[in-house]
Amino acid sequence: MKSTYLITIFLFLSSCSGTIGNEKTITPITEINLEEAKKIALNIGRNGGFDIEAINKDPKIINIELITQQEANNRRNIGKQSGSDPKLLVWYVKLEGSWRDVFPRQTSIPTLENLPFLFVIIDSKSGDVLSITATK
């Protein structure tokens, strides 16, 4: 009886520790690893994207973090995007270089100055680029 009781407790505790261990992983499992995220961000930094033109073809990554999309949106003051999962893990990358906003404007509006920072938000599962923003 005593050994059955101890085995039951052991099995219960071992199943609980697995659950706790899965919920508190130090490094979340992603499809796109750090090196792949760097390659994607540097490629955009060198070639531009959306309405951003690369001026300097040798950008440098200043910071790269794996955070939730909500945290990334908060940092960029984007707010909630429709259809997006705020808990989605994304690579948030800040690059230094030189970019220009080339959004189509009327000819009477002057061209904006070069922008020294580029922020790229990458879906950590698919590798899709969710946002590109150039700023001062």
Residue pairs with C-beta under 8 A, 6 or more apart in sequence:
28 66
28 89
28 124
30 66
30 89
30 124
30 125
31 124
31 125
31 126
31 127
32 40
32 91
32 122
32 123
32 124
32 125
32 126
32 127
34 64
34 66
34 91
36 127
37 64
37 91
37 93
37 122
37 124
37 127
38 61
38 64
38 93
40 91
40 120
40 122
40 127
40 129
41 61
41 64
41 91
41 93
41 95
41 120
41 122
42 59
42 61
42 95
44 118
44 120
44 129
44 132
45 54
45 59
45 61
45 95
45 97
45 99
45 118
45 120
46 54
46 57
46 58
46 59
47 54
48 54
48 99
48 102
49 129
49 132
50 132
51 101
51 102
51 103
51 104
52 99
52 100
52 101
52 102
52 118
52 132
52 133
52 134
53 99
53 100
53 101
53 102
54 97
54 98
54 99
55 97
55 98
55 99
55 100
55 114
56 97
56 98
56 99
58 97
59 95
59 96
59 97
59 118
60 95
60 96
60 97
61 93
61 94
61 95
62 94
62 95
62 96
62 117
63 92
63 93
63 94
64 91
64 92
64 93
64 94
65 91
65 92
66 89
66 90
66 91
66 92
66 124
67 89
67 90
67 92
68 86
68 87
68 88
68 89
68 90
69 81
69 84
69 85
69 86
69 87
69 88
69 89
69 90
69 121
69 130
70 80
70 86
70 87
71 92
72 78
72 90
72 92
72 121
72 131
73 79
73 80
73 81
73 86
75 92
76 119
76 121
76 131
76 133
78 131
80 86
84 130
88 123
88 124
88 125
89 124
89 125
90 121
90 122
90 123
90 124
90 130
91 120
91 121
91 122
91 124
92 119
92 120
92 121
93 119
93 120
93 121
93 122
94 117
94 118
94 119
95 117
95 118
95 119
95 120
96 116
96 117
96 118
97 116
97 118
98 114
98 115
98 116
99 114
99 115
99 116
99 118
99 134
100 111
100 112
100 113
100 114
100 115
100 134
101 112
101 115
101 134
115 134
115 135
115 136
116 136
117 134
117 135
117 136
118 132
118 133
118 134
118 135
119 131
119 132
119 133
119 134
119 135
120 129
120 131
120 132
121 129
121 130
121 131
121 132
122 128
122 129
122 130
123 129
123 130
